[in-house]
Amino acid sequence: MNAHRIRVEVTPELALFVPHARRAGPTDLAVDGVSTLGHVVESLGVPLTEVGALLVDGRETPVSHIPADGESVSVRPVARPQRVPGAPLRFLLDVHLGTLARRLRLLGVDAAYESTDIGDPALAARSAAEQRVMLSRDRGLLRRRELWAGAYVYSTAPEEQLRDVLDRFAPELLPWTRCTACNGLLRQVSKDEVAGRLRQGTQQSYDVFAQCRSCGRAYWKGAHHEQLVAIVERALAEFAGRP
């Protein structure tokens, strides 16, 4: 079978996925005339979760397209905010993104989190079963076909990770409504209802409490409350009310 040659250009936003030698300008590739365009893009290192439009000779083309000899391909990033069809927007985070999970929950975003490494197949299966967007920095995980949806987390800094997810998906923000420990919903309770879970000093110093409906954890405006308020206020100022 004679190999065909195509030219592929990856936009700068996706250049970090491509080996350094191929980042500067279009890349000439040999293709076999059988593999799909999606397979070709992934072979360059770009997860399809990060790909928006694929333009072949200027025309938007599906990932199932079989590249032909001489075609020019442009790989574009996902448009923001990204719309996820089907189920209500909710996330699943892998073991390395615990801080991001807690911050999303602080903002009232449904963010399930695996605190142990259960393996890529199990994570992908849960994403599909619960229709959750898989958030990860593991490119191999994001290439698994059984994922319901996925997104690469570009930064290693929790504050930048949070901004990236909020900018990309524009979830509804409902601060102080979820348990940061288990993702359950909170309810307002009296001091007497949670007295058995409180130290004596806490009982004497605070009067307003909430409790998780799922795990029973109690919440109050403790020593770290101002730091949490700052996270919430920054997020609301930048992202609340986005279409």
Contacts in CASP RR format, 6 or more apart in sequence:
PFRMAT RR
TARGET T0000
AUTHOR 0000-0000-0000
METHOD contacts of the structure
MODEL  1
MNAHRIRVEVTPELALFVPHARRAGPTDLAVDGVSTLGHVVESLGVPLTE
VGALLVDGRETPVSHIPADGESVSVRPVARPQRVPGAPLRFLLDVHLGTL
ARRLRLLGVDAAYESTDIGDPALAARSAAEQRVMLSRDRGLLRRRELWAG
AYVYSTAPEEQLRDVLDRFAPELLPWTRCTACNGLLRQVSKDEVAGRLRQ
GTQQSYDVFAQCRSCGRAYWKGAHHEQLVAIVERALAEFAGRP
1 32 0 8 1.000
1 33 0 8 1.000
1 34 0 8 1.000
3 30 0 8 1.000
3 31 0 8 1.000
3 32 0 8 1.000
3 33 0 8 1.000
4 30 0 8 1.000
4 31 0 8 1.000
4 32 0 8 1.000
4 33 0 8 1.000
4 67 0 8 1.000
4 68 0 8 1.000
4 69 0 8 1.000
4 70 0 8 1.000
5 28 0 8 1.000
5 29 0 8 1.000
5 30 0 8 1.000
5 31 0 8 1.000
5 69 0 8 1.000
5 70 0 8 1.000
6 28 0 8 1.000
6 29 0 8 1.000
6 31 0 8 1.000
6 40 0 8 1.000
6 67 0 8 1.000
6 68 0 8 1.000
6 69 0 8 1.000
6 70 0 8 1.000
6 71 0 8 1.000
6 72 0 8 1.000
6 73 0 8 1.000
7 26 0 8 1.000
7 27 0 8 1.000
7 28 0 8 1.000
7 29 0 8 1.000
7 70 0 8 1.000
7 71 0 8 1.000
7 72 0 8 1.000
7 73 0 8 1.000
8 26 0 8 1.000
8 27 0 8 1.000
8 29 0 8 1.000
8 40 0 8 1.000
8 41 0 8 1.000
8 44 0 8 1.000
8 72 0 8 1.000
8 73 0 8 1.000
8 74 0 8 1.000
8 75 0 8 1.000
9 25 0 8 1.000
9 26 0 8 1.000
9 27 0 8 1.000
9 72 0 8 1.000
9 73 0 8 1.000
9 74 0 8 1.000
9 75 0 8 1.000
10 17 0 8 1.000
10 18 0 8 1.000
10 22 0 8 1.000
10 23 0 8 1.000
10 27 0 8 1.000
10 44 0 8 1.000
10 46 0 8 1.000
10 75 0 8 1.000
11 74 0 8 1.000
11 75 0 8 1.000
11 76 0 8 1.000
11 77 0 8 1.000
13 77 0 8 1.000
14 46 0 8 1.000
14 50 0 8 1.000
14 51 0 8 1.000
14 75 0 8 1.000
14 77 0 8 1.000
15 23 0 8 1.000
16 154 0 8 1.000
17 44 0 8 1.000
17 45 0 8 1.000
17 46 0 8 1.000
17 47 0 8 1.000
17 50 0 8 1.000
17 139 0 8 1.000
18 27 0 8 1.000
18 44 0 8 1.000
18 45 0 8 1.000
18 46 0 8 1.000
19 44 0 8 1.000
19 45 0 8 1.000
22 44 0 8 1.000
26 72 0 8 1.000
27 44 0 8 1.000
29 40 0 8 1.000
29 44 0 8 1.000
31 40 0 8 1.000
31 67 0 8 1.000
33 66 0 8 1.000
33 67 0 8 1.000
33 68 0 8 1.000
34 66 0 8 1.000
35 43 0 8 1.000
35 66 0 8 1.000
35 67 0 8 1.000
36 63 0 8 1.000
36 64 0 8 1.000
36 65 0 8 1.000
36 66 0 8 1.000
37 54 0 8 1.000
37 56 0 8 1.000
37 61 0 8 1.000
37 62 0 8 1.000
37 63 0 8 1.000
37 64 0 8 1.000
37 65 0 8 1.000
37 66 0 8 1.000
37 67 0 8 1.000
37 73 0 8 1.000
38 48 0 8 1.000
38 51 0 8 1.000
38 54 0 8 1.000
38 63 0 8 1.000
38 64 0 8 1.000
40 67 0 8 1.000
40 73 0 8 1.000
41 48 0 8 1.000
41 51 0 8 1.000
41 54 0 8 1.000
41 63 0 8 1.000
41 73 0 8 1.000
41 75 0 8 1.000
42 48 0 8 1.000
42 143 0 8 1.000
44 75 0 8 1.000
45 139 0 8 1.000
46 75 0 8 1.000
47 139 0 8 1.000
47 140 0 8 1.000
47 142 0 8 1.000
47 143 0 8 1.000
47 152 0 8 1.000
48 63 0 8 1.000
48 143 0 8 1.000
49 78 0 8 1.000
49 142 0 8 1.000
49 147 0 8 1.000
49 149 0 8 1.000
49 150 0 8 1.000
49 151 0 8 1.000
49 152 0 8 1.000
50 77 0 8 1.000
50 78 0 8 1.000
50 142 0 8 1.000
50 151 0 8 1.000
50 152 0 8 1.000
51 63 0 8 1.000
51 75 0 8 1.000
51 76 0 8 1.000
51 77 0 8 1.000
51 78 0 8 1.000
52 76 0 8 1.000
52 77 0 8 1.000
52 78 0 8 1.000
52 79 0 8 1.000
53 60 0 8 1.000
53 74 0 8 1.000
53 76 0 8 1.000
53 79 0 8 1.000
54 60 0 8 1.000
54 61 0 8 1.000
54 62 0 8 1.000
54 63 0 8 1.000
54 65 0 8 1.000
54 73 0 8 1.000
54 74 0 8 1.000
54 75 0 8 1.000
54 76 0 8 1.000
55 61 0 8 1.000
55 73 0 8 1.000
55 74 0 8 1.000
55 76 0 8 1.000
56 65 0 8 1.000
56 67 0 8 1.000
56 71 0 8 1.000
56 72 0 8 1.000
56 73 0 8 1.000
57 71 0 8 1.000
57 72 0 8 1.000
58 72 0 8 1.000
58 74 0 8 1.000
67 73 0 8 1.000
78 168 0 8 1.000
80 167 0 8 1.000
80 168 0 8 1.000
81 167 0 8 1.000
81 168 0 8 1.000
81 169 0 8 1.000
81 170 0 8 1.000
81 242 0 8 1.000
81 243 0 8 1.000
82 151 0 8 1.000
82 168 0 8 1.000
82 169 0 8 1.000
84 133 0 8 1.000
84 149 0 8 1.000
84 169 0 8 1.000
86 131 0 8 1.000
87 131 0 8 1.000
87 132 0 8 1.000
88 110 0 8 1.000
89 110 0 8 1.000
89 133 0 8 1.000
89 169 0 8 1.000
89 171 0 8 1.000
89 172 0 8 1.000
90 109 0 8 1.000
90 110 0 8 1.000
90 111 0 8 1.000
90 112 0 8 1.000
90 130 0 8 1.000
90 131 0 8 1.000
90 132 0 8 1.000
90 133 0 8 1.000
91 101 0 8 1.000
91 104 0 8 1.000
91 109 0 8 1.000
91 110 0 8 1.000
91 111 0 8 1.000
91 112 0 8 1.000
91 132 0 8 1.000
91 133 0 8 1.000
91 134 0 8 1.000
91 135 0 8 1.000
91 165 0 8 1.000
92 111 0 8 1.000
92 112 0 8 1.000
92 113 0 8 1.000
92 114 0 8 1.000
92 123 0 8 1.000
92 126 0 8 1.000
92 127 0 8 1.000
92 130 0 8 1.000
92 132 0 8 1.000
92 133 0 8 1.000
92 134 0 8 1.000
92 135 0 8 1.000
93 100 0 8 1.000
93 101 0 8 1.000
93 104 0 8 1.000
93 111 0 8 1.000
93 112 0 8 1.000
93 113 0 8 1.000
93 114 0 8 1.000
93 135 0 8 1.000
93 136 0 8 1.000
94 114 0 8 1.000
94 117 0 8 1.000
94 123 0 8 1.000
94 134 0 8 1.000
94 135 0 8 1.000
94 136 0 8 1.000
94 138 0 8 1.000
94 141 0 8 1.000
95 114 0 8 1.000
95 115 0 8 1.000
95 116 0 8 1.000
95 117 0 8 1.000
95 118 0 8 1.000
96 136 0 8 1.000
96 137 0 8 1.000
96 138 0 8 1.000
97 113 0 8 1.000
97 135 0 8 1.000
97 136 0 8 1.000
97 137 0 8 1.000
97 153 0 8 1.000
97 161 0 8 1.000
98 113 0 8 1.000
98 115 0 8 1.000
99 158 0 8 1.000
99 161 0 8 1.000
100 111 0 8 1.000
100 135 0 8 1.000
100 153 0 8 1.000
100 158 0 8 1.000
100 161 0 8 1.000
100 162 0 8 1.000
100 165 0 8 1.000
101 111 0 8 1.000
101 112 0 8 1.000
101 113 0 8 1.000
101 183 0 8 1.000
102 180 0 8 1.000
103 158 0 8 1.000
103 162 0 8 1.000
103 231 0 8 1.000
104 111 0 8 1.000
104 162 0 8 1.000
104 165 0 8 1.000
104 171 0 8 1.000
105 111 0 8 1.000
105 178 0 8 1.000
105 179 0 8 1.000
105 180 0 8 1.000
105 183 0 8 1.000
106 175 0 8 1.000
106 176 0 8 1.000
106 178 0 8 1.000
106 180 0 8 1.000
106 228 0 8 1.000
106 231 0 8 1.000
106 232 0 8 1.000
107 166 0 8 1.000
107 171 0 8 1.000
107 173 0 8 1.000
107 174 0 8 1.000
107 175 0 8 1.000
107 231 0 8 1.000
107 232 0 8 1.000
107 235 0 8 1.000
108 173 0 8 1.000
108 174 0 8 1.000
108 175 0 8 1.000
108 176 0 8 1.000
108 177 0 8 1.000
108 178 0 8 1.000
109 171 0 8 1.000
109 172 0 8 1.000
109 173 0 8 1.000
109 174 0 8 1.000
109 178 0 8 1.000
110 178 0 8 1.000
110 183 0 8 1.000
111 183 0 8 1.000
112 126 0 8 1.000
112 130 0 8 1.000
112 132 0 8 1.000
112 183 0 8 1.000
113 183 0 8 1.000
114 123 0 8 1.000
114 126 0 8 1.000
120 138 0 8 1.000
120 140 0 8 1.000
120 141 0 8 1.000
120 144 0 8 1.000
121 144 0 8 1.000
121 146 0 8 1.000
123 134 0 8 1.000
123 136 0 8 1.000
123 141 0 8 1.000
124 134 0 8 1.000
124 141 0 8 1.000
124 144 0 8 1.000
124 146 0 8 1.000
124 147 0 8 1.000
125 146 0 8 1.000
126 132 0 8 1.000
127 133 0 8 1.000
127 134 0 8 1.000
127 146 0 8 1.000
127 147 0 8 1.000
127 148 0 8 1.000
127 149 0 8 1.000
127 150 0 8 1.000
128 146 0 8 1.000
128 147 0 8 1.000
128 148 0 8 1.000
130 148 0 8 1.000
131 148 0 8 1.000
131 149 0 8 1.000
132 148 0 8 1.000
132 149 0 8 1.000
133 148 0 8 1.000
133 149 0 8 1.000
133 150 0 8 1.000
133 151 0 8 1.000
133 169 0 8 1.000
134 141 0 8 1.000
134 142 0 8 1.000
134 147 0 8 1.000
134 148 0 8 1.000
134 149 0 8 1.000
134 150 0 8 1.000
134 151 0 8 1.000
135 150 0 8 1.000
135 151 0 8 1.000
135 153 0 8 1.000
135 165 0 8 1.000
136 142 0 8 1.000
136 150 0 8 1.000
136 152 0 8 1.000
136 153 0 8 1.000
137 152 0 8 1.000
137 153 0 8 1.000
137 156 0 8 1.000
139 152 0 8 1.000
141 147 0 8 1.000
142 150 0 8 1.000
142 151 0 8 1.000
142 152 0 8 1.000
151 165 0 8 1.000
151 168 0 8 1.000
151 169 0 8 1.000
153 161 0 8 1.000
153 164 0 8 1.000
153 165 0 8 1.000
154 160 0 8 1.000
154 161 0 8 1.000
154 164 0 8 1.000
155 161 0 8 1.000
155 164 0 8 1.000
162 231 0 8 1.000
162 235 0 8 1.000
163 238 0 8 1.000
165 171 0 8 1.000
166 173 0 8 1.000
166 235 0 8 1.000
166 238 0 8 1.000
166 239 0 8 1.000
167 239 0 8 1.000
170 239 0 8 1.000
170 242 0 8 1.000
170 243 0 8 1.000
173 235 0 8 1.000
173 236 0 8 1.000
173 239 0 8 1.000
173 240 0 8 1.000
175 232 0 8 1.000
175 235 0 8 1.000
175 236 0 8 1.000
176 186 0 8 1.000
176 210 0 8 1.000
176 232 0 8 1.000
177 185 0 8 1.000
177 186 0 8 1.000
178 184 0 8 1.000
178 185 0 8 1.000
178 186 0 8 1.000
179 185 0 8 1.000
179 186 0 8 1.000
179 212 0 8 1.000
179 214 0 8 1.000
179 215 0 8 1.000
179 216 0 8 1.000
179 217 0 8 1.000
179 219 0 8 1.000
181 212 0 8 1.000
181 215 0 8 1.000
181 217 0 8 1.000
182 212 0 8 1.000
182 214 0 8 1.000
182 215 0 8 1.000
182 217 0 8 1.000
183 214 0 8 1.000
184 212 0 8 1.000
184 213 0 8 1.000
184 214 0 8 1.000
184 215 0 8 1.000
185 212 0 8 1.000
185 213 0 8 1.000
185 214 0 8 1.000
186 210 0 8 1.000
186 211 0 8 1.000
186 212 0 8 1.000
186 213 0 8 1.000
186 219 0 8 1.000
187 210 0 8 1.000
187 211 0 8 1.000
187 213 0 8 1.000
188 208 0 8 1.000
188 209 0 8 1.000
188 210 0 8 1.000
189 209 0 8 1.000
189 210 0 8 1.000
189 211 0 8 1.000
189 218 0 8 1.000
190 209 0 8 1.000
191 198 0 8 1.000
191 203 0 8 1.000
191 206 0 8 1.000
191 207 0 8 1.000
191 209 0 8 1.000
193 209 0 8 1.000
193 211 0 8 1.000
194 209 0 8 1.000
194 211 0 8 1.000
194 218 0 8 1.000
195 203 0 8 1.000
197 216 0 8 1.000
197 217 0 8 1.000
197 218 0 8 1.000
198 218 0 8 1.000
202 220 0 8 1.000
206 220 0 8 1.000
206 221 0 8 1.000
206 222 0 8 1.000
208 220 0 8 1.000
208 221 0 8 1.000
209 218 0 8 1.000
209 219 0 8 1.000
209 220 0 8 1.000
210 218 0 8 1.000
210 219 0 8 1.000
210 220 0 8 1.000
211 217 0 8 1.000
211 218 0 8 1.000
211 219 0 8 1.000
212 219 0 8 1.000
END
